[in-house]
Amino acid sequence: MRKATVEYHAPARYDDELLVCGGQRGSVAAAPPSRCPCTAPEDTSRPLVSVELVYVCVDRRGAPTAWPPEIRERMHRYEAVAPAEEPPRG
């Protein structure tokens, strides 16, 4: 984990049902950011909470490296819409 960001946009009550969705915002070779909006099921156009998680794949020396294709494929299986791929840097 490289970074975790949480933004609160609107309140919810303790007994409110929430819809939590997760997915990648794009696929940067070493750090694909994941987004996890939480909404009320009756209004998915307005997030109550936005979460962004950035994971980094590192090699044995601890240097950032591209995610192996089989791991990226596993991540993409859970996407409703495939994220845009960015070319590897370097």
C-alpha positions as CSV (number, residue, x, y, z in Angstrom):
1,M,0.0,0.0,0.0
2,R,1.4,3.3,-1.0
3,K,-1.5,5.6,-0.4
4,A,-5.0,5.6,1.1
5,T,-7.4,8.6,0.7
6,V,-10.9,8.9,2.1
7,E,-13.3,11.8,1.4
8,Y,-16.6,12.2,3.1
9,H,-19.2,14.0,0.9
10,A,-22.5,13.4,2.8
11,P,-23.7,11.8,6.0
12,A,-25.4,8.4,6.4
13,R,-27.3,7.1,9.5
14,Y,-26.2,4.1,11.5
15,D,-29.0,1.9,10.0
16,D,-28.8,3.1,6.4
17,E,-28.0,0.5,3.8
18,L,-25.0,1.4,1.7
19,L,-23.8,0.2,-1.6
20,V,-20.0,-0.2,-1.7
21,C,-18.4,-0.6,-5.1
22,G,-14.7,-1.2,-5.9
23,G,-12.6,-1.1,-9.0
24,Q,-9.6,0.4,-10.7
25,R,-9.5,3.9,-12.0
26,G,-6.9,2.9,-14.5
27,S,-4.0,0.5,-14.7
28,V,-0.6,2.2,-14.2
29,A,2.1,-0.5,-14.5
30,A,3.4,-0.3,-10.9
31,A,0.6,1.3,-9.0
32,P,-3.0,0.8,-10.2
33,P,-5.3,3.1,-8.1
34,S,-8.4,1.5,-6.8
35,R,-11.6,3.4,-6.2
36,C,-14.3,2.4,-3.8
37,P,-17.3,4.8,-3.8
38,C,-20.0,4.2,-1.1
39,T,-23.5,5.4,-2.1
40,A,-27.1,5.0,-1.0
41,P,-28.7,2.2,-3.1
42,E,-31.5,4.5,-4.3
43,D,-29.1,7.2,-5.5
44,T,-25.9,5.9,-7.0
45,S,-25.1,9.1,-8.8
46,R,-23.9,10.8,-5.6
47,P,-21.2,9.2,-3.5
48,L,-21.5,9.5,0.3
49,V,-17.8,8.5,0.7
50,S,-15.0,8.2,-1.9
51,V,-12.0,6.0,-1.1
52,E,-8.9,5.7,-3.2
53,L,-6.2,3.0,-2.6
54,V,-2.9,2.9,-4.4
55,Y,-1.0,-0.4,-4.3
56,V,2.6,-0.7,-5.6
57,C,4.2,-3.9,-6.9
58,V,7.8,-4.2,-6.0
59,D,10.6,-6.6,-6.9
60,R,12.8,-8.4,-4.4
61,R,15.0,-5.4,-4.0
62,G,12.0,-3.2,-3.1
63,A,12.0,-1.3,-6.4
64,P,8.7,-0.5,-8.1
65,T,8.0,-2.9,-11.0
66,A,5.1,-3.7,-13.4
67,W,2.4,-6.0,-12.1
68,P,2.7,-9.5,-13.6
69,P,0.2,-10.1,-16.4
70,E,-1.6,-12.9,-14.4
71,I,-2.2,-10.5,-11.5
72,R,-3.5,-7.7,-13.7
73,E,-5.8,-10.2,-15.4
74,R,-7.2,-11.2,-11.9
75,M,-7.8,-7.6,-11.1
76,H,-9.6,-6.9,-14.4
77,R,-12.0,-9.9,-13.8
78,Y,-13.7,-7.9,-11.1
79,E,-14.3,-4.8,-13.3
80,A,-17.7,-4.0,-14.8
81,V,-15.8,-1.9,-17.4
82,A,-12.2,-2.6,-18.2
83,P,-9.8,0.2,-17.1
84,A,-7.7,2.0,-19.6
85,E,-4.2,0.6,-19.7
86,E,-1.3,3.0,-19.6
87,P,2.0,2.0,-21.3
88,P,4.9,1.0,-18.9
89,R,7.2,3.8,-18.0
90,G,10.9,3.7,-18.6
